[in-house]
Amino acid sequence: MAEPQAQQVTYNFSGKNVLLVGGTTGIGRATALAFARAGANLYVAGLGAQHGKSLGDEVKAVGKTEYAFLEVDVRKADAMEALHEKAFARFGRIDIAFNNAGMSSRAAPVQDVSEADFYQLIDVNLKGIFLGMKFQVPHMIAKGGGAIVNTSSLFGVMGYATTAVYCASKWGVIGLTNSVALEVAKKNIRVNAIAPGSVMTPLLTDMFGSPQSARDTVLPVIPMGRISDPSEIAQLVLFLSSDAASFITGQAV
């Protein structure tokens, strides 16, 4: 049986400019398309130039919004600074930033995780979001406000055996989110995080080896009895980015 698609709530982001970091696959791609349907202009960063091109084709098919793509390694400060400078130059103002870049890890007990694997997870999942906010916050202060959404995980609010470092990276995202939200609360900038459970994305299947292995592992502990679709998570990102969430900040949903 096919997984259900999220009911589309109607949002109007016409005239708004969105920077989406980690937008080529999974939740990021679904969110980019949801923003496009709602009328937002998009500057998308991620890995895979071909993915970026195909996303651009899909964006053009669902709306008449502007779209730009840049391939970026979120671990590199100079590359992230250049991305933000290009996005600011392209649109003049970034109203919404969605820091979504992330990676999974092979499930293994902590003693079997190499130091290289540790730093790769921390650099992508945590440092990448830190670098995003480092460049987004000054811009939004200068422009009078904005909304930032960061991607954590259900494993950012709970531990899970054999994913210790992944959990640590995602717990860190929530700490960053909550703290930065307090720093900018009086600057008309809201900062929130999403903490999805299992979503049928390449990240989930990479973590467990295959779509079927992912289902076999996680379905027994999901009360609703199914894995969510990326389009369902995209709706939460749009809500947190919208005026409907105007008094919500420093939260991990």
C-alpha positions as semicolon CSV with decimal commas, in nm:
position;residue;x (nm);y (nm);z (nm)
1;M;0,000;0,000;0,000
2;A;0,134;0,343;-0,096
3;E;0,227;0,580;0,184
4;P;-0,022;0,867;0,221
5;Q;0,069;1,216;0,105
6;A;0,023;1,509;0,340
7;Q;-0,286;1,722;0,297
8;Q;-0,165;2,055;0,165
9;V;-0,251;2,347;0,389
10;T;-0,262;2,669;0,190
11;Y;0,020;2,911;0,272
12;N;0,106;3,230;0,088
13;F;0,477;3,302;0,071
14;S;0,453;3,525;-0,235
15;G;0,731;3,780;-0,231
16;K;0,926;3,584;0,032
17;N;1,276;3,453;-0,033
18;V;1,382;3,119;0,112
19;L;1,735;2,984;0,154
20;L;1,723;2,607;0,184
21;V;2,047;2,430;0,275
22;G;2,027;2,056;0,210
23;G;1,748;2,062;-0,044
24;T;1,826;1,806;-0,312
25;T;1,661;1,496;-0,160
26;G;1,418;1,380;0,106
27;I;1,269;1,638;0,343
28;G;1,462;1,923;0,184
29;R;1,337;1,851;-0,165
30;A;0,976;1,809;-0,049
31;T;1,002;2,136;0,142
32;A;1,146;2,323;-0,155
33;L;0,852;2,211;-0,367
34;A;0,603;2,305;-0,093
35;F;0,754;2,654;-0,069
36;A;0,742;2,685;-0,449
37;R;0,373;2,594;-0,453
38;A;0,319;2,863;-0,190
39;G;0,486;3,126;-0,410
40;A;0,829;3,164;-0,247
41;N;1,150;3,230;-0,434
42;L;1,413;2,965;-0,363
43;Y;1,789;2,957;-0,329
44;V;1,876;2,592;-0,272
45;A;2,211;2,448;-0,169
46;G;2,306;2,084;-0,149
47;L;2,513;1,806;-0,296
48;G;2,460;1,680;-0,649
49;A;2,438;1,925;-0,937
50;Q;2,207;1,691;-1,126
51;H;1,972;1,675;-0,828
52;G;1,976;2,053;-0,816
53;K;1,885;2,077;-1,185
54;S;1,603;1,824;-1,161
55;L;1,465;2,003;-0,855
56;G;1,471;2,328;-1,052
57;D;1,268;2,163;-1,325
58;E;1,012;2,046;-1,068
59;V;0,997;2,390;-0,906
60;K;0,927;2,552;-1,243
61;A;0,652;2,298;-1,305
62;V;0,463;2,381;-0,986
63;G;0,504;2,759;-0,967
64;K;0,632;3,077;-1,127
65;T;0,891;3,148;-0,862
66;E;1,260;3,221;-0,897
67;Y;1,502;2,936;-0,836
68;A;1,878;2,912;-0,797
69;F;2,100;2,623;-0,695
70;L;2,456;2,601;-0,567
71;E;2,644;2,286;-0,477
72;V;2,795;2,340;-0,131
73;D;2,988;2,144;0,129
74;V;2,832;2,263;0,456
75;R;3,144;2,165;0,651
76;K;3,349;2,444;0,494
77;A;3,311;2,794;0,636
78;D;3,436;2,971;0,324
79;A;3,192;2,780;0,104
80;M;2,903;2,855;0,339
81;E;2,995;3,223;0,352
82;A;3,006;3,236;-0,028
83;L;2,666;3,064;-0,049
84;H;2,505;3,321;0,177
85;E;2,665;3,613;-0,004
86;K;2,533;3,482;-0,335
87;A;2,184;3,425;-0,194
88;F;2,175;3,774;-0,041
89;A;2,296;3,925;-0,368
90;R;2,042;3,731;-0,575
91;F;1,734;3,824;-0,372
92;G;1,843;4,123;-0,164
93;R;1,683;3,972;0,142
94;I;1,644;3,620;0,280
95;D;1,324;3,600;0,484
96;I;1,340;3,231;0,573
97;A;1,630;2,991;0,615
98;F;1,587;2,615;0,643
99;N;1,910;2,448;0,757
100;N;1,844;2,088;0,664
101;A;2,175;1,937;0,551
102;G;2,250;1,615;0,733
103;M;2,382;1,265;0,701
104;S;2,324;0,930;0,866
105;S;2,576;0,683;0,996
106;R;2,616;0,309;0,985
107;A;2,454;0,162;1,295
108;A;2,734;0,045;1,524
109;P;2,823;0,043;1,894
110;V;3,031;0,339;2,006
111;Q;3,356;0,142;2,033
112;D;3,332;0,058;1,662
113;V;3,292;0,421;1,549
114;S;3,612;0,569;1,410
115;E;3,732;0,917;1,496
116;A;3,693;1,010;1,129
117;D;3,330;0,898;1,133
118;F;3,272;1,098;1,452
119;Y;3,403;1,420;1,301
120;Q;3,220;1,371;0,973
121;L;2,886;1,339;1,152
122;I;2,950;1,637;1,378
123;D;3,080;1,850;1,092
124;V;2,780;1,785;0,866
125;N;2,494;1,760;1,115
126;L;2,602;2,019;1,371
127;K;2,874;2,243;1,231
128;G;2,680;2,285;0,907
129;I;2,383;2,427;1,095
130;F;2,609;2,645;1,310
131;L;2,766;2,791;0,995
132;G;2,423;2,852;0,844
133;M;2,302;3,053;1,142
134;K;2,638;3,231;1,174
135;F;2,575;3,398;0,837
136;Q;2,195;3,412;0,846
137;V;2,151;3,588;1,180
138;P;2,350;3,908;1,100
139;H;2,166;3,940;0,768
140;M;1,824;3,900;0,929
141;I;1,911;4,148;1,205
142;A;2,012;4,400;0,940
143;K;1,693;4,337;0,740
144;G;1,456;4,359;1,038
145;G;1,378;3,995;1,106
146;G;1,316;3,651;0,966
147;A;1,254;3,288;1,050
148;I;1,505;3,004;1,077
149;V;1,420;2,634;1,094
150;N;1,688;2,373;1,170
151;T;1,661;1,998;1,121
152;S;1,728;1,786;1,427
153;S;1,574;1,442;1,476
154;L;1,373;1,229;1,713
155;F;1,722;1,104;1,798
156;G;1,792;1,460;1,909
157;V;1,558;1,417;2,204
158;M;1,622;1,052;2,288
159;G;1,908;0,807;2,280
160;Y;1,916;0,505;2,054
161;A;2,162;0,219;2,081
162;T;2,414;0,194;1,793
163;T;2,361;0,556;1,681
164;A;2,536;0,738;1,968
165;V;2,729;0,993;1,763
166;Y;2,436;1,062;1,530
167;C;2,221;1,125;1,839
168;A;2,488;1,354;1,985
169;S;2,498;1,561;1,666
170;K;2,121;1,600;1,661
171;W;2,099;1,682;2,034
172;G;2,351;1,955;1,959
173;V;2,123;2,105;1,693
174;I;1,851;2,155;1,954
175;G;2,097;2,319;2,192
176;L;2,207;2,557;1,918
177;T;1,848;2,630;1,821
178;N;1,726;2,705;2,172
179;S;2,025;2,925;2,254
180;V;2,024;3,128;1,932
181;A;1,648;3,177;1,965
182;L;1,711;3,350;2,299
183;E;1,988;3,563;2,148
184;V;1,764;3,701;1,872
185;A;1,419;3,694;2,035
186;K;1,406;4,074;2,050
187;K;1,533;4,111;1,693
188;N;1,213;3,983;1,527
189;I;1,387;3,655;1,438
190;R;1,235;3,321;1,530
191;V;1,450;3,007;1,545
192;N;1,294;2,662;1,574
193;A;1,387;2,303;1,502
194;I;1,205;2,006;1,363
195;A;1,278;1,667;1,518
196;P;1,126;1,413;1,279
197;G;1,089;1,050;1,363
198;S;1,126;0,799;1,082
199;V;1,078;0,951;0,737
200;M;1,117;0,748;0,419
201;T;1,422;0,928;0,282
202;P;1,766;0,822;0,156
203;L;1,905;0,913;0,500
204;L;1,684;0,655;0,670
205;T;1,753;0,380;0,419
206;D;2,127;0,451;0,433
207;M;2,121;0,417;0,811
208;F;1,955;0,075;0,803
209;G;2,080;-0,053;0,469
210;S;1,761;-0,066;0,261
211;P;1,396;0,049;0,264
212;Q;1,284;-0,294;0,384
213;S;1,546;-0,308;0,660
214;A;1,434;0,038;0,771
215;R;1,072;-0,080;0,787
216;D;1,164;-0,396;0,973
217;T;1,363;-0,199;1,230
218;V;1,144;0,102;1,299
219;L;0,784;0,000;1,226
220;P;0,747;-0,206;1,546
221;V;0,808;0,106;1,758
222;I;0,592;0,353;1,561
223;P;0,242;0,376;1,713
224;M;0,083;0,485;1,382
225;G;0,225;0,177;1,213
226;R;0,383;0,354;0,915
227;I;0,686;0,559;0,819
228;S;0,608;0,922;0,740
229;D;0,639;1,081;0,398
230;P;0,871;1,382;0,343
231;S;0,575;1,592;0,231
232;E;0,428;1,560;0,580
233;I;0,742;1,704;0,738
234;A;0,752;1,983;0,479
235;Q;0,418;2,108;0,607
236;L;0,566;2,156;0,954
237;V;0,856;2,358;0,812
238;L;0,615;2,588;0,628
239;F;0,406;2,634;0,942
240;L;0,707;2,727;1,154
241;S;0,823;2,967;0,882
242;S;0,483;3,134;0,850
243;D;0,305;3,410;1,038
244;A;0,080;3,138;1,181
245;A;0,375;3,057;1,410
246;S;0,452;3,420;1,493
247;F;0,488;3,357;1,868
248;I;0,672;3,026;1,847
249;T;1,049;3,029;1,894
250;G;1,316;2,818;2,059
251;Q;1,116;2,499;2,013
252;A;1,197;2,153;1,878
253;V;0,884;1,997;1,730
